[in-house]
Amino acid sequence: MAQAAFAADKPLNQIAIHYKYNDGDFPAVTQAIEAFTSTHKKYDRSDSVFIAKHLAVVYSANPDTREKGKYYMYQLLELVPSAELVDMYVSDEIEKIFDRVRSEVEERHREKAAPAVVAESGNGGHYWKNPWVWAGGAVVAGVAGFVIYEAMSETPGDRPEYVVP
């Protein structure tokens, strides 16, 4: 039991795991990460990003575990939407998979944002609560007012001159 408590206190050794990754020892990478996650129920953001990035690449490299790799790519992009795999020296194939996953994540975020606007604009009463409607209306009113003002204003050259005797 003391052994388990000691293991739970040890931090993730990112340097050693990344060294194993660079050596191509993928089974050692997954084993070290899985051992850490099984003994740690909570870990910091840095460890979360590290784990997601390494498991995404390692699992995606194997066609048999590619879907699991995509899962970790999703997790990585949820943690860091601007994440890149440059420091992982991945193949073109894994880079293409990552780009597709990024596109799917971005599309999912756009879809999550879009229904709120559609739902508000679907009901006439809520439509006018949308600030973009008011901003667009103000712009249209301003432009229309300017056009009318310019059309109705007379410059001194446009007015006939009257000479009073």
CNS distance restraints for C-alpha pairs under 8 A (distance, minus, plus):
assign (resid   1 and name CA) (resid   5 and name CA) 6.42 0.50 0.50
assign (resid   2 and name CA) (resid   6 and name CA) 6.14 0.50 0.50
assign (resid   3 and name CA) (resid   7 and name CA) 6.22 0.50 0.50
assign (resid   4 and name CA) (resid   8 and name CA) 6.21 0.50 0.50
assign (resid   4 and name CA) (resid  39 and name CA) 7.59 0.50 0.50
assign (resid   5 and name CA) (resid   9 and name CA) 6.54 0.50 0.50
assign (resid   6 and name CA) (resid  10 and name CA) 6.70 0.50 0.50
assign (resid   7 and name CA) (resid  39 and name CA) 6.75 0.50 0.50
assign (resid   8 and name CA) (resid  36 and name CA) 7.97 0.50 0.50
assign (resid   8 and name CA) (resid  39 and name CA) 5.28 0.50 0.50
assign (resid   8 and name CA) (resid  40 and name CA) 5.68 0.50 0.50
assign (resid  12 and name CA) (resid  33 and name CA) 7.92 0.50 0.50
assign (resid  12 and name CA) (resid  36 and name CA) 6.59 0.50 0.50
assign (resid  12 and name CA) (resid  47 and name CA) 6.87 0.50 0.50
assign (resid  13 and name CA) (resid  17 and name CA) 6.36 0.50 0.50
assign (resid  14 and name CA) (resid  18 and name CA) 5.95 0.50 0.50
assign (resid  14 and name CA) (resid  47 and name CA) 7.82 0.50 0.50
assign (resid  14 and name CA) (resid  50 and name CA) 7.42 0.50 0.50
assign (resid  15 and name CA) (resid  19 and name CA) 6.08 0.50 0.50
assign (resid  16 and name CA) (resid  20 and name CA) 6.36 0.50 0.50
assign (resid  17 and name CA) (resid  21 and name CA) 6.22 0.50 0.50
assign (resid  17 and name CA) (resid  28 and name CA) 7.86 0.50 0.50
assign (resid  17 and name CA) (resid  29 and name CA) 5.66 0.50 0.50
assign (resid  17 and name CA) (resid  32 and name CA) 7.02 0.50 0.50
assign (resid  17 and name CA) (resid  33 and name CA) 7.91 0.50 0.50
assign (resid  18 and name CA) (resid  22 and name CA) 6.13 0.50 0.50
assign (resid  18 and name CA) (resid  29 and name CA) 7.68 0.50 0.50
assign (resid  19 and name CA) (resid  23 and name CA) 6.28 0.50 0.50
assign (resid  20 and name CA) (resid  24 and name CA) 6.35 0.50 0.50
assign (resid  20 and name CA) (resid  25 and name CA) 5.28 0.50 0.50
assign (resid  20 and name CA) (resid  26 and name CA) 7.15 0.50 0.50
assign (resid  20 and name CA) (resid  28 and name CA) 6.74 0.50 0.50
assign (resid  20 and name CA) (resid  29 and name CA) 6.18 0.50 0.50
assign (resid  21 and name CA) (resid  25 and name CA) 5.70 0.50 0.50
assign (resid  21 and name CA) (resid  26 and name CA) 5.95 0.50 0.50
assign (resid  21 and name CA) (resid  29 and name CA) 6.13 0.50 0.50
assign (resid  21 and name CA) (resid  54 and name CA) 7.95 0.50 0.50
assign (resid  25 and name CA) (resid  29 and name CA) 6.52 0.50 0.50
assign (resid  26 and name CA) (resid  30 and name CA) 6.28 0.50 0.50
assign (resid  26 and name CA) (resid  58 and name CA) 6.21 0.50 0.50
assign (resid  27 and name CA) (resid  31 and name CA) 6.01 0.50 0.50
assign (resid  28 and name CA) (resid  32 and name CA) 5.99 0.50 0.50
assign (resid  29 and name CA) (resid  33 and name CA) 6.22 0.50 0.50
assign (resid  29 and name CA) (resid  54 and name CA) 7.93 0.50 0.50
assign (resid  30 and name CA) (resid  34 and name CA) 5.90 0.50 0.50
assign (resid  30 and name CA) (resid  55 and name CA) 6.87 0.50 0.50
assign (resid  30 and name CA) (resid  58 and name CA) 7.74 0.50 0.50
assign (resid  31 and name CA) (resid  35 and name CA) 5.99 0.50 0.50
assign (resid  32 and name CA) (resid  36 and name CA) 6.25 0.50 0.50
assign (resid  33 and name CA) (resid  37 and name CA) 6.16 0.50 0.50
assign (resid  33 and name CA) (resid  51 and name CA) 6.79 0.50 0.50
assign (resid  34 and name CA) (resid  38 and name CA) 5.97 0.50 0.50
assign (resid  35 and name CA) (resid  39 and name CA) 6.49 0.50 0.50
assign (resid  36 and name CA) (resid  40 and name CA) 6.04 0.50 0.50
assign (resid  37 and name CA) (resid  41 and name CA) 6.70 0.50 0.50
assign (resid  43 and name CA) (resid  47 and name CA) 6.26 0.50 0.50
assign (resid  43 and name CA) (resid  48 and name CA) 6.74 0.50 0.50
assign (resid  44 and name CA) (resid  48 and name CA) 6.28 0.50 0.50
assign (resid  45 and name CA) (resid  49 and name CA) 6.12 0.50 0.50
assign (resid  46 and name CA) (resid  50 and name CA) 6.13 0.50 0.50
assign (resid  47 and name CA) (resid  51 and name CA) 5.96 0.50 0.50
assign (resid  48 and name CA) (resid  52 and name CA) 6.10 0.50 0.50
assign (resid  49 and name CA) (resid  53 and name CA) 6.01 0.50 0.50
assign (resid  49 and name CA) (resid  76 and name CA) 6.04 0.50 0.50
assign (resid  49 and name CA) (resid  79 and name CA) 6.78 0.50 0.50
assign (resid  49 and name CA) (resid  80 and name CA) 7.63 0.50 0.50
assign (resid  50 and name CA) (resid  54 and name CA) 6.13 0.50 0.50
assign (resid  51 and name CA) (resid  55 and name CA) 5.98 0.50 0.50
assign (resid  52 and name CA) (resid  56 and name CA) 5.81 0.50 0.50
assign (resid  52 and name CA) (resid  72 and name CA) 5.11 0.50 0.50
assign (resid  52 and name CA) (resid  73 and name CA) 6.72 0.50 0.50
assign (resid  52 and name CA) (resid  75 and name CA) 6.25 0.50 0.50
assign (resid  52 and name CA) (resid  76 and name CA) 5.22 0.50 0.50
assign (resid  53 and name CA) (resid  57 and name CA) 6.41 0.50 0.50
assign (resid  53 and name CA) (resid  72 and name CA) 6.99 0.50 0.50
assign (resid  53 and name CA) (resid  73 and name CA) 6.84 0.50 0.50
assign (resid  53 and name CA) (resid  76 and name CA) 6.06 0.50 0.50
assign (resid  53 and name CA) (resid  85 and name CA) 7.69 0.50 0.50
assign (resid  54 and name CA) (resid  58 and name CA) 6.05 0.50 0.50
assign (resid  55 and name CA) (resid  59 and name CA) 5.72 0.50 0.50
assign (resid  55 and name CA) (resid  69 and name CA) 6.35 0.50 0.50
assign (resid  55 and name CA) (resid  72 and name CA) 6.28 0.50 0.50
assign (resid  56 and name CA) (resid  60 and name CA) 5.94 0.50 0.50
assign (resid  56 and name CA) (resid  68 and name CA) 7.44 0.50 0.50
assign (resid  56 and name CA) (resid  69 and name CA) 4.15 0.50 0.50
assign (resid  56 and name CA) (resid  70 and name CA) 6.26 0.50 0.50
assign (resid  56 and name CA) (resid  71 and name CA) 7.23 0.50 0.50
assign (resid  56 and name CA) (resid  72 and name CA) 4.62 0.50 0.50
assign (resid  56 and name CA) (resid  73 and name CA) 5.12 0.50 0.50
assign (resid  56 and name CA) (resid  76 and name CA) 7.98 0.50 0.50
assign (resid  57 and name CA) (resid  61 and name CA) 6.12 0.50 0.50
assign (resid  57 and name CA) (resid  69 and name CA) 6.33 0.50 0.50
assign (resid  57 and name CA) (resid  73 and name CA) 8.00 0.50 0.50
assign (resid  57 and name CA) (resid  88 and name CA) 7.85 0.50 0.50
assign (resid  57 and name CA) (resid  90 and name CA) 7.37 0.50 0.50
assign (resid  57 and name CA) (resid  94 and name CA) 7.19 0.50 0.50
assign (resid  58 and name CA) (resid  62 and name CA) 7.22 0.50 0.50
assign (resid  58 and name CA) (resid  69 and name CA) 7.02 0.50 0.50
assign (resid  59 and name CA) (resid  65 and name CA) 5.16 0.50 0.50
assign (resid  59 and name CA) (resid  66 and name CA) 5.54 0.50 0.50
assign (resid  59 and name CA) (resid  67 and name CA) 7.85 0.50 0.50
assign (resid  59 and name CA) (resid  68 and name CA) 6.12 0.50 0.50
assign (resid  59 and name CA) (resid  69 and name CA) 4.36 0.50 0.50
assign (resid  60 and name CA) (resid  65 and name CA) 6.27 0.50 0.50
assign (resid  60 and name CA) (resid  66 and name CA) 4.15 0.50 0.50
assign (resid  60 and name CA) (resid  67 and name CA) 7.15 0.50 0.50
assign (resid  60 and name CA) (resid  68 and name CA) 7.20 0.50 0.50
assign (resid  60 and name CA) (resid  69 and name CA) 4.37 0.50 0.50
assign (resid  60 and name CA) (resid  70 and name CA) 6.70 0.50 0.50
assign (resid  60 and name CA) (resid  94 and name CA) 6.57 0.50 0.50
assign (resid  61 and name CA) (resid  65 and name CA) 7.84 0.50 0.50
assign (resid  61 and name CA) (resid  66 and name CA) 6.77 0.50 0.50
assign (resid  61 and name CA) (resid  69 and name CA) 7.96 0.50 0.50
assign (resid  61 and name CA) (resid  94 and name CA) 6.86 0.50 0.50
assign (resid  62 and name CA) (resid  66 and name CA) 5.85 0.50 0.50
assign (resid  65 and name CA) (resid  69 and name CA) 6.41 0.50 0.50
assign (resid  66 and name CA) (resid  70 and name CA) 6.30 0.50 0.50
assign (resid  67 and name CA) (resid  71 and name CA) 6.32 0.50 0.50
assign (resid  68 and name CA) (resid  72 and name CA) 6.57 0.50 0.50
assign (resid  69 and name CA) (resid  73 and name CA) 6.25 0.50 0.50
assign (resid  70 and name CA) (resid  74 and name CA) 6.24 0.50 0.50
assign (resid  70 and name CA) (resid  97 and name CA) 7.74 0.50 0.50
assign (resid  70 and name CA) (resid  98 and name CA) 7.62 0.50 0.50
assign (resid  70 and name CA) (resid 101 and name CA) 6.99 0.50 0.50
assign (resid  71 and name CA) (resid  75 and name CA) 6.37 0.50 0.50
assign (resid  72 and name CA) (resid  76 and name CA) 6.04 0.50 0.50
assign (resid  73 and name CA) (resid  77 and name CA) 6.20 0.50 0.50
assign (resid  73 and name CA) (resid  98 and name CA) 6.75 0.50 0.50
assign (resid  73 and name CA) (resid 101 and name CA) 6.95 0.50 0.50
assign (resid  74 and name CA) (resid  78 and name CA) 6.13 0.50 0.50
assign (resid  74 and name CA) (resid 101 and name CA) 6.72 0.50 0.50
assign (resid  74 and name CA) (resid 102 and name CA) 7.62 0.50 0.50
assign (resid  74 and name CA) (resid 105 and name CA) 7.01 0.50 0.50
assign (resid  75 and name CA) (resid  79 and name CA) 6.33 0.50 0.50
assign (resid  76 and name CA) (resid  80 and name CA) 5.97 0.50 0.50
assign (resid  76 and name CA) (resid  81 and name CA) 7.57 0.50 0.50
assign (resid  76 and name CA) (resid  83 and name CA) 7.17 0.50 0.50
assign (resid  77 and name CA) (resid  81 and name CA) 4.46 0.50 0.50
assign (resid  77 and name CA) (resid  82 and name CA) 7.08 0.50 0.50
assign (resid  77 and name CA) (resid  83 and name CA) 6.25 0.50 0.50
assign (resid  77 and name CA) (resid 102 and name CA) 7.01 0.50 0.50
assign (resid  77 and name CA) (resid 105 and name CA) 7.45 0.50 0.50
assign (resid  78 and name CA) (resid 105 and name CA) 7.99 0.50 0.50
assign (resid  85 and name CA) (resid  89 and name CA) 7.01 0.50 0.50
assign (resid  85 and name CA) (resid  90 and name CA) 6.94 0.50 0.50
assign (resid  85 and name CA) (resid  95 and name CA) 7.47 0.50 0.50
assign (resid  86 and name CA) (resid  90 and name CA) 7.36 0.50 0.50
assign (resid  90 and name CA) (resid  94 and name CA) 6.13 0.50 0.50
assign (resid  90 and name CA) (resid  95 and name CA) 6.50 0.50 0.50
assign (resid  91 and name CA) (resid  95 and name CA) 6.28 0.50 0.50
assign (resid  92 and name CA) (resid  96 and name CA) 6.13 0.50 0.50
assign (resid  93 and name CA) (resid  97 and name CA) 6.33 0.50 0.50
assign (resid  94 and name CA) (resid  98 and name CA) 6.11 0.50 0.50
assign (resid  95 and name CA) (resid  99 and name CA) 6.16 0.50 0.50
assign (resid  96 and name CA) (resid 100 and name CA) 6.24 0.50 0.50
assign (resid  97 and name CA) (resid 101 and name CA) 6.20 0.50 0.50
assign (resid  98 and name CA) (resid 102 and name CA) 6.05 0.50 0.50
assign (resid  99 and name CA) (resid 103 and name CA) 6.22 0.50 0.50
assign (resid 100 and name CA) (resid 104 and name CA) 6.27 0.50 0.50
assign (resid 101 and name CA) (resid 105 and name CA) 6.16 0.50 0.50
assign (resid 102 and name CA) (resid 106 and name CA) 6.12 0.50 0.50
assign (resid 103 and name CA) (resid 107 and name CA) 6.06 0.50 0.50
assign (resid 104 and name CA) (resid 108 and name CA) 6.09 0.50 0.50
assign (resid 105 and name CA) (resid 109 and name CA) 6.27 0.50 0.50
assign (resid 106 and name CA) (resid 110 and name CA) 6.25 0.50 0.50
assign (resid 107 and name CA) (resid 111 and name CA) 6.15 0.50 0.50
assign (resid 108 and name CA) (resid 112 and name CA) 6.18 0.50 0.50
assign (resid 109 and name CA) (resid 113 and name CA) 6.33 0.50 0.50
assign (resid 110 and name CA) (resid 114 and name CA) 6.09 0.50 0.50
assign (resid 111 and name CA) (resid 115 and name CA) 6.66 0.50 0.50
assign (resid 112 and name CA) (resid 116 and name CA) 7.64 0.50 0.50
assign (resid 113 and name CA) (resid 117 and name CA) 7.39 0.50 0.50
assign (resid 114 and name CA) (resid 118 and name CA) 6.42 0.50 0.50
assign (resid 115 and name CA) (resid 119 and name CA) 5.84 0.50 0.50
assign (resid 116 and name CA) (resid 120 and name CA) 6.24 0.50 0.50
assign (resid 117 and name CA) (resid 121 and name CA) 6.09 0.50 0.50
assign (resid 118 and name CA) (resid 122 and name CA) 5.82 0.50 0.50
assign (resid 119 and name CA) (resid 123 and name CA) 7.04 0.50 0.50
assign (resid 120 and name CA) (resid 126 and name CA) 5.09 0.50 0.50
assign (resid 120 and name CA) (resid 127 and name CA) 5.58 0.50 0.50
assign (resid 120 and name CA) (resid 130 and name CA) 7.49 0.50 0.50
assign (resid 121 and name CA) (resid 126 and name CA) 6.09 0.50 0.50
assign (resid 121 and name CA) (resid 127 and name CA) 4.21 0.50 0.50
assign (resid 121 and name CA) (resid 128 and name CA) 7.90 0.50 0.50
assign (resid 121 and name CA) (resid 130 and name CA) 7.75 0.50 0.50
assign (resid 122 and name CA) (resid 126 and name CA) 7.68 0.50 0.50
assign (resid 122 and name CA) (resid 127 and name CA) 7.00 0.50 0.50
assign (resid 123 and name CA) (resid 127 and name CA) 6.23 0.50 0.50
assign (resid 124 and name CA) (resid 128 and name CA) 7.22 0.50 0.50
assign (resid 125 and name CA) (resid 129 and name CA) 7.49 0.50 0.50
assign (resid 126 and name CA) (resid 130 and name CA) 7.09 0.50 0.50
assign (resid 127 and name CA) (resid 133 and name CA) 7.59 0.50 0.50
assign (resid 128 and name CA) (resid 133 and name CA) 6.50 0.50 0.50
assign (resid 128 and name CA) (resid 134 and name CA) 7.29 0.50 0.50
assign (resid 129 and name CA) (resid 133 and name CA) 7.84 0.50 0.50
assign (resid 130 and name CA) (resid 134 and name CA) 7.05 0.50 0.50
assign (resid 131 and name CA) (resid 135 and name CA) 6.17 0.50 0.50
assign (resid 132 and name CA) (resid 136 and name CA) 5.95 0.50 0.50
assign (resid 133 and name CA) (resid 137 and name CA) 6.05 0.50 0.50
assign (resid 134 and name CA) (resid 138 and name CA) 6.05 0.50 0.50
assign (resid 135 and name CA) (resid 139 and name CA) 6.31 0.50 0.50
assign (resid 136 and name CA) (resid 140 and name CA) 6.25 0.50 0.50
assign (resid 137 and name CA) (resid 141 and name CA) 6.04 0.50 0.50
assign (resid 138 and name CA) (resid 142 and name CA) 6.01 0.50 0.50
assign (resid 139 and name CA) (resid 143 and name CA) 6.18 0.50 0.50
assign (resid 140 and name CA) (resid 144 and name CA) 6.07 0.50 0.50
assign (resid 141 and name CA) (resid 145 and name CA) 5.98 0.50 0.50
assign (resid 142 and name CA) (resid 146 and name CA) 6.18 0.50 0.50
assign (resid 143 and name CA) (resid 147 and name CA) 6.22 0.50 0.50
assign (resid 144 and name CA) (resid 148 and name CA) 6.18 0.50 0.50
assign (resid 145 and name CA) (resid 149 and name CA) 6.03 0.50 0.50
assign (resid 146 and name CA) (resid 150 and name CA) 6.11 0.50 0.50
assign (resid 147 and name CA) (resid 151 and name CA) 6.09 0.50 0.50
assign (resid 148 and name CA) (resid 152 and name CA) 6.10 0.50 0.50
assign (resid 149 and name CA) (resid 153 and name CA) 5.91 0.50 0.50
assign (resid 154 and name CA) (resid 158 and name CA) 5.92 0.50 0.50
assign (resid 154 and name CA) (resid 159 and name CA) 6.83 0.50 0.50
assign (resid 155 and name CA) (resid 159 and name CA) 6.98 0.50 0.50
